[in-house]
Amino acid sequence: MGLWTLLEGFLLLANALAILNEDRFLAPRGWGFSDFSGGRTKSFKGQLIGLIYATQYMRVPLIILNSICIIVKLVSG
């Protein structure tokens, strides 16, 4: 496994976290951002919810990184 494959894997994981919808998927399971405001953000579940919302906030850089990845794949084969 090379470095490029590892970076692609992290990009795919970030894409998977970015498309999760709070109303349809996260809130019914108790993973809404409003459930973890205050002092409970130090737990693992609170940190994971923060990561999900951070990746959703960074959608424009994800689009740019996906475009770069596609162009590199097209050029290199």
Secondary structure, DSSP 8 states (H G I E B T S, - for coil): --HHHHHHHHHHHHHHHHT--IIIIIGGGT--GGGG-SGGGGSHHHHHHHHHHHHHHTHHHHHHHHHHHHHHHHHH-
